[in-house]
Amino acid sequence: MSVSLSRLTLHQQATYRIYVQGTLGNQWADYFGGLAIAQTSTPTSGVTVLTGRLADQAALLGVLNHLYGLGLPLIGVEWLEKASTEE
């Protein structure tokens, strides 16, 4: 996969997919700024996937800190796209 990181900045909106080990119900969506919450399962444990647009990378760090505070181990963070400047 080829990603041009020169297009990504700290201060722009972007869409992310965050994977954590454990189960987080949809009632947490408002707490996490409206991110979509879905669960998947693996042979050994459940995995929660949070997907959505965040204002900037400071907001991303805030979400990651909240997940850490809830004791959910981080599996991965995926940058999906930079938000259009026309939005």
PyMOL Python script that loads the backbone (N, CA, C, O; Angstrom):
from pymol import cmd

cmd.read_pdbstr("""\
ATOM      1  N   MET A   1       0.844  -1.170   0.000  1.00  0.00           N
ATOM      2  CA  MET A   1       0.000   0.000   0.000  1.00  0.00           C
ATOM      3  C   MET A   1       0.886   1.229   0.000  1.00  0.00           C
ATOM      4  O   MET A   1       1.821   1.318   0.797  1.00  0.00           O
ATOM      5  N   SER A   2       0.613   2.162  -0.866  1.00  0.00           N
ATOM      6  CA  SER A   2       1.384   3.385  -0.962  1.00  0.00           C
ATOM      7  C   SER A   2       0.541   4.555  -0.470  1.00  0.00           C
ATOM      8  O   SER A   2      -0.499   4.862  -1.052  1.00  0.00           O
ATOM      9  N   VAL A   3       0.985   5.207   0.597  1.00  0.00           N
ATOM     10  CA  VAL A   3       0.276   6.349   1.167  1.00  0.00           C
ATOM     11  C   VAL A   3       1.213   7.541   1.150  1.00  0.00           C
ATOM     12  O   VAL A   3       2.349   7.452   1.616  1.00  0.00           O
ATOM     13  N   SER A   4       0.743   8.646   0.619  1.00  0.00           N
ATOM     14  CA  SER A   4       1.527   9.862   0.604  1.00  0.00           C
ATOM     15  C   SER A   4       1.313  10.591   1.920  1.00  0.00           C
ATOM     16  O   SER A   4       0.305  11.276   2.097  1.00  0.00           O
ATOM     17  N   LEU A   5       2.253  10.448   2.842  1.00  0.00           N
ATOM     18  CA  LEU A   5       2.106  11.067   4.150  1.00  0.00           C
ATOM     19  C   LEU A   5       2.263  12.583   4.089  1.00  0.00           C
ATOM     20  O   LEU A   5       1.928  13.267   5.057  1.00  0.00           O
ATOM     21  N   SER A   6       2.757  13.122   2.991  1.00  0.00           N
ATOM     22  CA  SER A   6       2.885  14.567   2.875  1.00  0.00           C
ATOM     23  C   SER A   6       1.513  15.242   2.833  1.00  0.00           C
ATOM     24  O   SER A   6       1.418  16.447   3.064  1.00  0.00           O
ATOM     25  N   ARG A   7       0.452  14.488   2.542  1.00  0.00           N
ATOM     26  CA  ARG A   7      -0.900  15.044   2.517  1.00  0.00           C
ATOM     27  C   ARG A   7      -1.519  15.096   3.901  1.00  0.00           C
ATOM     28  O   ARG A   7      -2.512  15.795   4.104  1.00  0.00           O
ATOM     29  N   LEU A   8      -0.964  14.384   4.841  1.00  0.00           N
ATOM     30  CA  LEU A   8      -1.522  14.299   6.178  1.00  0.00           C
ATOM     31  C   LEU A   8      -0.876  15.345   7.070  1.00  0.00           C
ATOM     32  O   LEU A   8       0.350  15.447   7.125  1.00  0.00           O
ATOM     33  N   THR A   9      -1.708  16.136   7.780  1.00  0.00           N
ATOM     34  CA  THR A   9      -1.170  17.125   8.711  1.00  0.00           C
ATOM     35  C   THR A   9      -1.784  16.909  10.085  1.00  0.00           C
ATOM     36  O   THR A   9      -2.758  16.171  10.229  1.00  0.00           O
ATOM     37  N   LEU A  10      -1.218  17.547  11.080  1.00  0.00           N
ATOM     38  CA  LEU A  10      -1.708  17.415  12.450  1.00  0.00           C
ATOM     39  C   LEU A  10      -3.029  18.136  12.680  1.00  0.00           C
ATOM     40  O   LEU A  10      -3.763  17.793  13.607  1.00  0.00           O
ATOM     41  N   HIS A  11      -3.342  19.123  11.857  1.00  0.00           N
ATOM     42  CA  HIS A  11      -4.442  20.039  12.146  1.00  0.00           C
ATOM     43  C   HIS A  11      -5.641  19.909  11.215  1.00  0.00           C
ATOM     44  O   HIS A  11      -6.506  20.785  11.219  1.00  0.00           O
ATOM     45  N   GLN A  12      -5.721  18.862  10.429  1.00  0.00           N
ATOM     46  CA  GLN A  12      -6.842  18.684   9.510  1.00  0.00           C
ATOM     47  C   GLN A  12      -7.723  17.527   9.931  1.00  0.00           C
ATOM     48  O   GLN A  12      -7.270  16.573  10.564  1.00  0.00           O
ATOM     49  N   GLN A  13      -8.998  17.631   9.564  1.00  0.00           N
ATOM     50  CA  GLN A  13      -9.918  16.525   9.801  1.00  0.00           C
ATOM     51  C   GLN A  13      -9.479  15.314   8.985  1.00  0.00           C
ATOM     52  O   GLN A  13      -8.937  15.442   7.887  1.00  0.00           O
ATOM     53  N   ALA A  14      -9.726  14.154   9.546  1.00  0.00           N
ATOM     54  CA  ALA A  14      -9.423  12.911   8.837  1.00  0.00           C
ATOM     55  C   ALA A  14     -10.314  11.814   9.397  1.00  0.00           C
ATOM     56  O   ALA A  14     -10.853  11.935  10.497  1.00  0.00           O
ATOM     57  N   THR A  15     -10.460  10.752   8.633  1.00  0.00           N
ATOM     58  CA  THR A  15     -11.251   9.605   9.051  1.00  0.00           C
ATOM     59  C   THR A  15     -10.300   8.505   9.514  1.00  0.00           C
ATOM     60  O   THR A  15      -9.308   8.196   8.854  1.00  0.00           O
ATOM     61  N   TYR A  16     -10.629   7.922  10.668  1.00  0.00           N
ATOM     62  CA  TYR A  16      -9.787   6.894  11.269  1.00  0.00           C
ATOM     63  C   TYR A  16     -10.614   5.666  11.611  1.00  0.00           C
ATOM     64  O   TYR A  16     -11.825   5.750  11.814  1.00  0.00           O
ATOM     65  N   ARG A  17      -9.941   4.530  11.672  1.00  0.00           N
ATOM     66  CA  ARG A  17     -10.519   3.285  12.185  1.00  0.00           C
ATOM     67  C   ARG A  17      -9.587   2.830  13.304  1.00  0.00           C
ATOM     68  O   ARG A  17      -8.386   2.654  13.096  1.00  0.00           O
ATOM     69  N   ILE A  18     -10.162   2.641  14.502  1.00  0.00           N
ATOM     70  CA  ILE A  18      -9.386   2.301  15.687  1.00  0.00           C
ATOM     71  C   ILE A  18      -9.845   0.927  16.182  1.00  0.00           C
ATOM     72  O   ILE A  18     -11.042   0.687  16.340  1.00  0.00           O
ATOM     73  N   TYR A  19      -8.893   0.035  16.423  1.00  0.00           N
ATOM     74  CA  TYR A  19      -9.189  -1.318  16.892  1.00  0.00           C
ATOM     75  C   TYR A  19      -8.693  -1.467  18.324  1.00  0.00           C
ATOM     76  O   TYR A  19      -7.535  -1.168  18.618  1.00  0.00           O
ATOM     77  N   VAL A  20      -9.570  -1.931  19.216  1.00  0.00           N
ATOM     78  CA  VAL A  20      -9.172  -2.215  20.589  1.00  0.00           C
ATOM     79  C   VAL A  20      -9.649  -3.600  20.984  1.00  0.00           C
ATOM     80  O   VAL A  20     -10.647  -4.100  20.466  1.00  0.00           O
ATOM     81  N   GLN A  21      -8.927  -4.210  21.903  1.00  0.00           N
ATOM     82  CA  GLN A  21      -9.334  -5.507  22.428  1.00  0.00           C
ATOM     83  C   GLN A  21     -10.368  -5.271  23.516  1.00  0.00           C
ATOM     84  O   GLN A  21     -10.167  -4.448  24.409  1.00  0.00           O
ATOM     85  N   GLY A  22     -11.466  -5.992  23.439  1.00  0.00           N
ATOM     86  CA  GLY A  22     -12.527  -5.857  24.422  1.00  0.00           C
ATOM     87  C   GLY A  22     -13.814  -5.395  23.773  1.00  0.00           C
ATOM     88  O   GLY A  22     -13.868  -5.135  22.571  1.00  0.00           O
ATOM     89  N   THR A  23     -14.846  -5.296  24.587  1.00  0.00           N
ATOM     90  CA  THR A  23     -16.168  -4.950  24.082  1.00  0.00           C
ATOM     91  C   THR A  23     -16.583  -3.581  24.587  1.00  0.00           C
ATOM     92  O   THR A  23     -16.502  -3.289  25.780  1.00  0.00           O
ATOM     93  N   LEU A  24     -17.024  -2.756  23.666  1.00  0.00           N
ATOM     94  CA  LEU A  24     -17.508  -1.410  23.970  1.00  0.00           C
ATOM     95  C   LEU A  24     -18.843  -1.270  23.263  1.00  0.00           C
ATOM     96  O   LEU A  24     -18.905  -1.370  22.038  1.00  0.00           O
ATOM     97  N   GLY A  25     -19.907  -1.042  24.009  1.00  0.00           N
ATOM     98  CA  GLY A  25     -21.243  -0.970  23.429  1.00  0.00           C
ATOM     99  C   GLY A  25     -21.510   0.335  22.693  1.00  0.00           C
ATOM    100  O   GLY A  25     -20.782   1.313  22.861  1.00  0.00           O
ATOM    101  N   ASN A  26     -22.557   0.344  21.881  1.00  0.00           N
ATOM    102  CA  ASN A  26     -22.928   1.522  21.098  1.00  0.00           C
ATOM    103  C   ASN A  26     -23.312   2.710  21.962  1.00  0.00           C
ATOM    104  O   ASN A  26     -23.281   3.844  21.485  1.00  0.00           O
ATOM    105  N   GLN A  27     -23.677   2.480  23.232  1.00  0.00           N
ATOM    106  CA  GLN A  27     -24.035   3.582  24.109  1.00  0.00           C
ATOM    107  C   GLN A  27     -22.844   4.521  24.357  1.00  0.00           C
ATOM    108  O   GLN A  27     -23.034   5.626  24.866  1.00  0.00           O
ATOM    109  N   TRP A  28     -21.643   4.105  24.012  1.00  0.00           N
ATOM    110  CA  TRP A  28     -20.455   4.930  24.170  1.00  0.00           C
ATOM    111  C   TRP A  28     -20.216   5.864  22.979  1.00  0.00           C
ATOM    112  O   TRP A  28     -19.276   6.658  23.016  1.00  0.00           O
ATOM    113  N   ALA A  29     -21.023   5.797  21.942  1.00  0.00           N
ATOM    114  CA  ALA A  29     -20.797   6.588  20.723  1.00  0.00           C
ATOM    115  C   ALA A  29     -20.723   8.083  21.022  1.00  0.00           C
ATOM    116  O   ALA A  29     -19.836   8.765  20.509  1.00  0.00           O
ATOM    117  N   ASP A  30     -21.631   8.604  21.837  1.00  0.00           N
ATOM    118  CA  ASP A  30     -21.605  10.034  22.159  1.00  0.00           C
ATOM    119  C   ASP A  30     -20.338  10.402  22.927  1.00  0.00           C
ATOM    120  O   ASP A  30     -19.759  11.465  22.705  1.00  0.00           O
ATOM    121  N   TYR A  31     -19.918   9.536  23.815  1.00  0.00           N
ATOM    122  CA  TYR A  31     -18.698   9.764  24.603  1.00  0.00           C
ATOM    123  C   TYR A  31     -17.481   9.885  23.691  1.00  0.00           C
ATOM    124  O   TYR A  31     -16.539  10.621  23.988  1.00  0.00           O
ATOM    125  N   PHE A  32     -17.512   9.163  22.593  1.00  0.00           N
ATOM    126  CA  PHE A  32     -16.399   9.187  21.642  1.00  0.00           C
ATOM    127  C   PHE A  32     -16.704  10.048  20.420  1.00  0.00           C
ATOM    128  O   PHE A  32     -16.258   9.736  19.315  1.00  0.00           O
ATOM    129  N   GLY A  33     -17.450  11.111  20.607  1.00  0.00           N
ATOM    130  CA  GLY A  33     -17.672  12.089  19.546  1.00  0.00           C
ATOM    131  C   GLY A  33     -18.456  11.577  18.365  1.00  0.00           C
ATOM    132  O   GLY A  33     -18.275  12.064  17.249  1.00  0.00           O
ATOM    133  N   GLY A  34     -19.328  10.604  18.582  1.00  0.00           N
ATOM    134  CA  GLY A  34     -20.153  10.096  17.501  1.00  0.00           C
ATOM    135  C   GLY A  34     -19.485   9.065  16.609  1.00  0.00           C
ATOM    136  O   GLY A  34     -20.025   8.728  15.556  1.00  0.00           O
ATOM    137  N   LEU A  35     -18.332   8.559  16.999  1.00  0.00           N
ATOM    138  CA  LEU A  35     -17.693   7.510  16.199  1.00  0.00           C
ATOM    139  C   LEU A  35     -18.601   6.287  16.147  1.00  0.00           C
ATOM    140  O   LEU A  35     -19.244   5.938  17.136  1.00  0.00           O
ATOM    141  N   ALA A  36     -18.647   5.647  14.997  1.00  0.00           N
ATOM    142  CA  ALA A  36     -19.408   4.402  14.856  1.00  0.00           C
ATOM    143  C   ALA A  36     -18.662   3.310  15.611  1.00  0.00           C
ATOM    144  O   ALA A  36     -17.438   3.206  15.530  1.00  0.00           O
ATOM    145  N   ILE A  37     -19.418   2.495  16.349  1.00  0.00           N
ATOM    146  CA  ILE A  37     -18.825   1.432  17.150  1.00  0.00           C
ATOM    147  C   ILE A  37     -19.378   0.096  16.676  1.00  0.00           C
ATOM    148  O   ILE A  37     -20.590  -0.095  16.582  1.00  0.00           O
ATOM    149  N   ALA A  38     -18.464  -0.825  16.378  1.00  0.00           N
ATOM    150  CA  ALA A  38     -18.866  -2.165  15.939  1.00  0.00           C
ATOM    151  C   ALA A  38     -17.991  -3.180  16.656  1.00  0.00           C
ATOM    152  O   ALA A  38     -16.859  -2.882  17.037  1.00  0.00           O
ATOM    153  N   GLN A  39     -18.526  -4.380  16.835  1.00  0.00           N
ATOM    154  CA  GLN A  39     -17.774  -5.453  17.469  1.00  0.00           C
ATOM    155  C   GLN A  39     -17.504  -6.563  16.460  1.00  0.00           C
ATOM    156  O   GLN A  39     -18.341  -6.892  15.620  1.00  0.00           O
ATOM    157  N   THR A  40     -16.322  -7.117  16.575  1.00  0.00           N
ATOM    158  CA  THR A  40     -15.973  -8.325  15.837  1.00  0.00           C
ATOM    159  C   THR A  40     -15.450  -9.303  16.869  1.00  0.00           C
ATOM    160  O   THR A  40     -15.213  -8.923  18.015  1.00  0.00           O
ATOM    161  N   SER A  41     -15.271 -10.524  16.490  1.00  0.00           N
ATOM    162  CA  SER A  41     -14.729 -11.478  17.450  1.00  0.00           C
ATOM    163  C   SER A  41     -13.585 -12.244  16.823  1.00  0.00           C
ATOM    164  O   SER A  41     -13.538 -12.471  15.614  1.00  0.00           O
ATOM    165  N   THR A  42     -12.676 -12.630  17.676  1.00  0.00           N
ATOM    166  CA  THR A  42     -11.555 -13.473  17.279  1.00  0.00           C
ATOM    167  C   THR A  42     -11.672 -14.764  18.083  1.00  0.00           C
ATOM    168  O   THR A  42     -12.506 -14.845  18.985  1.00  0.00           O
ATOM    169  N   PRO A  43     -10.869 -15.760  17.785  1.00  0.00           N
ATOM    170  CA  PRO A  43     -10.962 -17.006  18.554  1.00  0.00           C
ATOM    171  C   PRO A  43     -10.705 -16.819  20.057  1.00  0.00           C
ATOM    172  O   PRO A  43     -11.191 -17.609  20.866  1.00  0.00           O
ATOM    173  N   THR A  44      -9.948 -15.784  20.435  1.00  0.00           N
ATOM    174  CA  THR A  44      -9.591 -15.623  21.848  1.00  0.00           C
ATOM    175  C   THR A  44     -10.292 -14.464  22.547  1.00  0.00           C
ATOM    176  O   THR A  44     -10.401 -14.476  23.774  1.00  0.00           O
ATOM    177  N   SER A  45     -10.774 -13.461  21.808  1.00  0.00           N
ATOM    178  CA  SER A  45     -11.405 -12.318  22.478  1.00  0.00           C
ATOM    179  C   SER A  45     -12.204 -11.485  21.492  1.00  0.00           C
ATOM    180  O   SER A  45     -12.104 -11.652  20.277  1.00  0.00           O
ATOM    181  N   GLY A  46     -12.997 -10.584  22.049  1.00  0.00           N
ATOM    182  CA  GLY A  46     -13.744  -9.648  21.230  1.00  0.00           C
ATOM    183  C   GLY A  46     -12.885  -8.458  20.853  1.00  0.00           C
ATOM    184  O   GLY A  46     -11.949  -8.095  21.567  1.00  0.00           O
ATOM    185  N   VAL A  47     -13.213  -7.863  19.733  1.00  0.00           N
ATOM    186  CA  VAL A  47     -12.524  -6.675  19.270  1.00  0.00           C
ATOM    187  C   VAL A  47     -13.575  -5.624  18.958  1.00  0.00           C
ATOM    188  O   VAL A  47     -14.574  -5.910  18.297  1.00  0.00           O
ATOM    189  N   THR A  48     -13.346  -4.402  19.438  1.00  0.00           N
ATOM    190  CA  THR A  48     -14.227  -3.284  19.126  1.00  0.00           C
ATOM    191  C   THR A  48     -13.538  -2.410  18.089  1.00  0.00           C
ATOM    192  O   THR A  48     -12.340  -2.140  18.179  1.00  0.00           O
ATOM    193  N   VAL A  49     -14.321  -1.968  17.095  1.00  0.00           N
ATOM    194  CA  VAL A  49     -13.801  -1.115  16.034  1.00  0.00           C
ATOM    195  C   VAL A  49     -14.567   0.199  16.085  1.00  0.00           C
ATOM    196  O   VAL A  49     -15.794   0.215  15.987  1.00  0.00           O
ATOM    197  N   LEU A  50     -13.837   1.304  16.240  1.00  0.00           N
ATOM    198  CA  LEU A  50     -14.429   2.639  16.221  1.00  0.00           C
ATOM    199  C   LEU A  50     -14.020   3.298  14.910  1.00  0.00           C
ATOM    200  O   LEU A  50     -12.837   3.320  14.570  1.00  0.00           O
ATOM    201  N   THR A  51     -14.984   3.833  14.176  1.00  0.00           N
ATOM    202  CA  THR A  51     -14.703   4.429  12.878  1.00  0.00           C
ATOM    203  C   THR A  51     -15.394   5.770  12.777  1.00  0.00           C
ATOM    204  O   THR A  51     -16.548   5.915  13.179  1.00  0.00           O
ATOM    205  N   GLY A  52     -14.686   6.754  12.240  1.00  0.00           N
ATOM    206  CA  GLY A  52     -15.316   8.039  12.008  1.00  0.00           C
ATOM    207  C   GLY A  52     -14.314   9.152  11.797  1.00  0.00           C
ATOM    208  O   GLY A  52     -13.099   8.960  11.859  1.00  0.00           O
ATOM    209  N   ARG A  53     -14.872  10.321  11.546  1.00  0.00           N
ATOM    210  CA  ARG A  53     -14.073  11.509  11.272  1.00  0.00           C
ATOM    211  C   ARG A  53     -13.778  12.225  12.573  1.00  0.00           C
ATOM    212  O   ARG A  53     -14.657  12.414  13.414  1.00  0.00           O
ATOM    213  N   LEU A  54     -12.512  12.623  12.725  1.00  0.00           N
ATOM    214  CA  LEU A  54     -12.079  13.389  13.888  1.00  0.00           C
ATOM    215  C   LEU A  54     -11.532  14.731  13.428  1.00  0.00           C
ATOM    216  O   LEU A  54     -11.018  14.853  12.316  1.00  0.00           O
ATOM    217  N   ALA A  55     -11.647  15.735  14.289  1.00  0.00           N
ATOM    218  CA  ALA A  55     -11.296  17.109  13.928  1.00  0.00           C
ATOM    219  C   ALA A  55      -9.819  17.271  13.571  1.00  0.00           C
ATOM    220  O   ALA A  55      -9.479  18.020  12.654  1.00  0.00           O
ATOM    221  N   ASP A  56      -8.957  16.580  14.283  1.00  0.00           N
ATOM    222  CA  ASP A  56      -7.519  16.662  14.042  1.00  0.00           C
ATOM    223  C   ASP A  56      -6.842  15.552  14.846  1.00  0.00           C
ATOM    224  O   ASP A  56      -7.510  14.722  15.461  1.00  0.00           O
ATOM    225  N   GLN A  57      -5.517  15.550  14.833  1.00  0.00           N
ATOM    226  CA  GLN A  57      -4.832  14.476  15.541  1.00  0.00           C
ATOM    227  C   GLN A  57      -4.865  14.661  17.050  1.00  0.00           C
ATOM    228  O   GLN A  57      -4.651  13.698  17.786  1.00  0.00           O
ATOM    229  N   ALA A  58      -5.128  15.876  17.534  1.00  0.00           N
ATOM    230  CA  ALA A  58      -5.336  16.063  18.972  1.00  0.00           C
ATOM    231  C   ALA A  58      -6.613  15.341  19.408  1.00  0.00           C
ATOM    232  O   ALA A  58      -6.650  14.746  20.485  1.00  0.00           O
ATOM    233  N   ALA A  59      -7.650  15.390  18.585  1.00  0.00           N
ATOM    234  CA  ALA A  59      -8.892  14.662  18.883  1.00  0.00           C
ATOM    235  C   ALA A  59      -8.643  13.157  18.857  1.00  0.00           C
ATOM    236  O   ALA A  59      -9.192  12.423  19.678  1.00  0.00           O
ATOM    237  N   LEU A  60      -7.830  12.702  17.931  1.00  0.00           N
ATOM    238  CA  LEU A  60      -7.466  11.282  17.875  1.00  0.00           C
ATOM    239  C   LEU A  60      -6.763  10.873  19.174  1.00  0.00           C
ATOM    240  O   LEU A  60      -7.066   9.825  19.743  1.00  0.00           O
ATOM    241  N   LEU A  61      -5.844  11.685  19.631  1.00  0.00           N
ATOM    242  CA  LEU A  61      -5.138  11.392  20.875  1.00  0.00           C
ATOM    243  C   LEU A  61      -6.112  11.357  22.052  1.00  0.00           C
ATOM    244  O   LEU A  61      -5.971  10.525  22.948  1.00  0.00           O
ATOM    245  N   GLY A  62      -7.099  12.257  22.055  1.00  0.00           N
ATOM    246  CA  GLY A  62      -8.112  12.245  23.102  1.00  0.00           C
ATOM    247  C   GLY A  62      -8.894  10.949  23.129  1.00  0.00           C
ATOM    248  O   GLY A  62      -9.141  10.398  24.202  1.00  0.00           O
ATOM    249  N   VAL A  63      -9.290  10.452  21.960  1.00  0.00           N
ATOM    250  CA  VAL A  63     -10.012   9.172  21.883  1.00  0.00           C
ATOM    251  C   VAL A  63      -9.129   8.040  22.398  1.00  0.00           C
ATOM    252  O   VAL A  63      -9.584   7.191  23.165  1.00  0.00           O
ATOM    253  N   LEU A  64      -7.876   8.028  21.980  1.00  0.00           N
ATOM    254  CA  LEU A  64      -6.960   6.972  22.427  1.00  0.00           C
ATOM    255  C   LEU A  64      -6.764   7.019  23.943  1.00  0.00           C
ATOM    256  O   LEU A  64      -6.688   5.976  24.592  1.00  0.00           O
ATOM    257  N   ASN A  65      -6.682   8.222  24.504  1.00  0.00           N
ATOM    258  CA  ASN A  65      -6.547   8.355  25.953  1.00  0.00           C
ATOM    259  C   ASN A  65      -7.788   7.848  26.681  1.00  0.00           C
ATOM    260  O   ASN A  65      -7.666   7.211  27.727  1.00  0.00           O
ATOM    261  N   HIS A  66      -8.978   8.117  26.149  1.00  0.00           N
ATOM    262  CA  HIS A  66     -10.215   7.613  26.744  1.00  0.00           C
ATOM    263  C   HIS A  66     -10.241   6.084  26.719  1.00  0.00           C
ATOM    264  O   HIS A  66     -10.624   5.446  27.699  1.00  0.00           O
ATOM    265  N   LEU A  67      -9.834   5.511  25.602  1.00  0.00           N
ATOM    266  CA  LEU A  67      -9.805   4.050  25.495  1.00  0.00           C
ATOM    267  C   LEU A  67      -8.818   3.454  26.495  1.00  0.00           C
ATOM    268  O   LEU A  67      -9.089   2.425  27.112  1.00  0.00           O
ATOM    269  N   TYR A  68      -7.686   4.104  26.645  1.00  0.00           N
ATOM    270  CA  TYR A  68      -6.696   3.658  27.624  1.00  0.00           C
ATOM    271  C   TYR A  68      -7.277   3.723  29.036  1.00  0.00           C
ATOM    272  O   TYR A  68      -7.090   2.805  29.835  1.00  0.00           O
ATOM    273  N   GLY A  69      -7.980   4.810  29.333  1.00  0.00           N
ATOM    274  CA  GLY A  69      -8.591   4.974  30.636  1.00  0.00           C
ATOM    275  C   GLY A  69      -9.635   3.920  30.942  1.00  0.00           C
ATOM    276  O   GLY A  69      -9.867   3.588  32.104  1.00  0.00           O
ATOM    277  N   LEU A  70     -10.264   3.392  29.905  1.00  0.00           N
ATOM    278  CA  LEU A  70     -11.251   2.325  30.077  1.00  0.00           C
ATOM    279  C   LEU A  70     -10.603   0.941  30.155  1.00  0.00           C
ATOM    280  O   LEU A  70     -11.290  -0.064  30.337  1.00  0.00           O
ATOM    281  N   GLY A  71      -9.282   0.898  30.016  1.00  0.00           N
ATOM    282  CA  GLY A  71      -8.567  -0.376  30.114  1.00  0.00           C
ATOM    283  C   GLY A  71      -8.688  -1.250  28.884  1.00  0.00           C
ATOM    284  O   GLY A  71      -8.580  -2.473  28.977  1.00  0.00           O
ATOM    285  N   LEU A  72      -8.916  -0.625  27.708  1.00  0.00           N
ATOM    286  CA  LEU A  72      -9.045  -1.389  26.461  1.00  0.00           C
ATOM    287  C   LEU A  72      -7.719  -1.332  25.698  1.00  0.00           C
ATOM    288  O   LEU A  72      -7.349  -0.262  25.213  1.00  0.00           O
ATOM    289  N   PRO A  73      -6.992  -2.447  25.577  1.00  0.00           N
ATOM    290  CA  PRO A  73      -5.710  -2.444  24.882  1.00  0.00           C
ATOM    291  C   PRO A  73      -5.869  -2.087  23.399  1.00  0.00           C
ATOM    292  O   PRO A  73      -6.745  -2.607  22.708  1.00  0.00           O
ATOM    293  N   LEU A  74      -5.011  -1.199  22.939  1.00  0.00           N
ATOM    294  CA  LEU A  74      -5.021  -0.754  21.549  1.00  0.00           C
ATOM    295  C   LEU A  74      -4.417  -1.831  20.659  1.00  0.00           C
ATOM    296  O   LEU A  74      -3.327  -2.337  20.925  1.00  0.00           O
ATOM    297  N   ILE A  75      -5.142  -2.172  19.596  1.00  0.00           N
ATOM    298  CA  ILE A  75      -4.636  -3.134  18.610  1.00  0.00           C
ATOM    299  C   ILE A  75      -4.059  -2.379  17.411  1.00  0.00           C
ATOM    300  O   ILE A  75      -2.992  -2.728  16.906  1.00  0.00           O
ATOM    301  N   GLY A  76      -4.771  -1.343  16.961  1.00  0.00           N
ATOM    302  CA  GLY A  76      -4.268  -0.601  15.815  1.00  0.00           C
ATOM    303  C   GLY A  76      -5.098   0.624  15.507  1.00  0.00           C
ATOM    304  O   GLY A  76      -6.256   0.730  15.912  1.00  0.00           O
ATOM    305  N   VAL A  77      -4.483   1.555  14.779  1.00  0.00           N
ATOM    306  CA  VAL A  77      -5.145   2.758  14.286  1.00  0.00           C
ATOM    307  C   VAL A  77      -4.861   2.839  12.799  1.00  0.00           C
ATOM    308  O   VAL A  77      -3.717   2.711  12.363  1.00  0.00           O
ATOM    309  N   GLU A  78      -5.918   3.054  12.024  1.00  0.00           N
ATOM    310  CA  GLU A  78      -5.783   3.116  10.571  1.00  0.00           C
ATOM    311  C   GLU A  78      -6.307   4.464  10.079  1.00  0.00           C
ATOM    312  O   GLU A  78      -7.443   4.835  10.371  1.00  0.00           O
ATOM    313  N   TRP A  79      -5.486   5.187   9.339  1.00  0.00           N
ATOM    314  CA  TRP A  79      -5.900   6.425   8.702  1.00  0.00           C
ATOM    315  C   TRP A  79      -6.593   6.054   7.401  1.00  0.00           C
ATOM    316  O   TRP A  79      -5.994   5.414   6.537  1.00  0.00           O
ATOM    317  N   LEU A  80      -7.857   6.453   7.256  1.00  0.00           N
ATOM    318  CA  LEU A  80      -8.616   6.075   6.072  1.00  0.00           C
ATOM    319  C   LEU A  80      -8.590   7.136   4.993  1.00  0.00           C
ATOM    320  O   LEU A  80      -8.439   6.824   3.811  1.00  0.00           O
ATOM    321  N   GLU A  81      -8.739   8.393   5.393  1.00  0.00           N
ATOM    322  CA  GLU A  81      -8.715   9.467   4.402  1.00  0.00           C
ATOM    323  C   GLU A  81      -8.656  10.809   5.084  1.00  0.00           C
ATOM    324  O   GLU A  81      -9.124  10.976   6.210  1.00  0.00           O
ATOM    325  N   LYS A  82      -8.081  11.752   4.393  1.00  0.00           N
ATOM    326  CA  LYS A  82      -8.120  13.124   4.856  1.00  0.00           C
ATOM    327  C   LYS A  82      -9.471  13.686   4.457  1.00  0.00           C
ATOM    328  O   LYS A  82      -9.952  13.401   3.360  1.00  0.00           O
ATOM    329  N   ALA A  83     -10.093  14.474   5.317  1.00  0.00           N
ATOM    330  CA  ALA A  83     -11.370  15.074   5.017  1.00  0.00           C
ATOM    331  C   ALA A  83     -11.224  16.089   3.892  1.00  0.00           C
ATOM    332  O   ALA A  83     -10.200  16.764   3.782  1.00  0.00           O
ATOM    333  N   SER A  84     -12.238  16.190   3.071  1.00  0.00           N
ATOM    334  CA  SER A  84     -12.237  17.174   1.992  1.00  0.00           C
ATOM    335  C   SER A  84     -12.277  18.564   2.570  1.00  0.00           C
ATOM    336  O   SER A  84     -12.976  18.807   3.554  1.00  0.00           O
ATOM    337  N   THR A  85     -11.540  19.481   1.978  1.00  0.00           N
ATOM    338  CA  THR A  85     -11.525  20.869   2.453  1.00  0.00           C
ATOM    339  C   THR A  85     -12.826  21.584   2.076  1.00  0.00           C
ATOM    340  O   THR A  85     -13.069  22.703   2.527  1.00  0.00           O
ATOM    341  N   GLU A  86     -13.648  20.955   1.265  1.00  0.00           N
ATOM    342  CA  GLU A  86     -14.900  21.571   0.829  1.00  0.00           C
ATOM    343  C   GLU A  86     -16.049  21.267   1.784  1.00  0.00           C
ATOM    344  O   GLU A  86     -17.156  21.764   1.581  1.00  0.00           O
ATOM    345  N   GLU A  87     -15.811  20.457   2.827  1.00  0.00           N
ATOM    346  CA  GLU A  87     -16.876  20.081   3.754  1.00  0.00           C
ATOM    347  C   GLU A  87     -17.104  21.149   4.779  1.00  0.00           C
ATOM    348  O   GLU A  87     -17.968  21.000   5.643  1.00  0.00           O
TER     349      GLU A  87
END
""", "prot")
cmd.dss("prot")
cmd.show_as("cartoon", "prot")
cmd.util.cbc("prot")
cmd.orient("prot")
